[in-house]
Amino acid sequence: MFLTRYRRGVSDDAMLKRCEEIMREVCAGFETELREFNGAADHVHLLVHHPPKIALSRLINSLKGVSSRYLRAEYTDRINRTGMGPVFWSRSYFAGSCGGAPLTVIRQYIEGQKRPTRPSPTQTQRTPALRASALRMRFPPRLKPGIPTQDQGWNPLLREAARQLFYADRGPLMTSVEKKSMAAKCPD
């Protein structure tokens, strides 16, 4: 199972058919067999039979790399509108062994995945009002490291609590009089 980057729903039926063709070609090059393929707008399921001599990580790397390259070249406009950057697939994948399960059960599960009839709305299709309000959002200025000061807009009680936490690992805070009395009690 492969996920698209940021789980963006970019695939439609035509794109999934092309992805299946590409992955069948890659599997043939590795002397493996793609027995079942299906997917949704944001992920694909594959049932692959491969001999143990083929490293699974190499097969997956090749499947994702080649399909990403071809799909990005053929569907440039659709993929670029989603804001996925230069990557089509996410870095993660799920691979499970199904040696004990009957293949008919696994095929039924993969065939049961609903193919999209049209791409789902993406973040780039937001209304102009939403985009404008997102641009108007203001975030607080970054605070300087260390103890916050009054001019940074902290209320005095919060500033004192932050000061206590800042010095918590250094032991209890003592005034200069307490330090002198402590030094008198514990001579070196």
Buried (B, 14 or more C-beta within 10 A) or exposed (E): BBBBBBEBBBBBEEBBEBBBEBBBEBBEEBEBEBBBBBBBBBBBBBBBEBEEEBEEEEBBEBBBEBBBEBBBEBBEEBBBBBEBEEBBBBEEBEEEEEEEEEEEEBBEBBEEBEEBEEBBEBEEEEEEEEEEEEEEEEEEEEEEEEBBEEEEEBEEEEBEEBBEEBEEEEEEEEEEEEEEEEEEEEEE
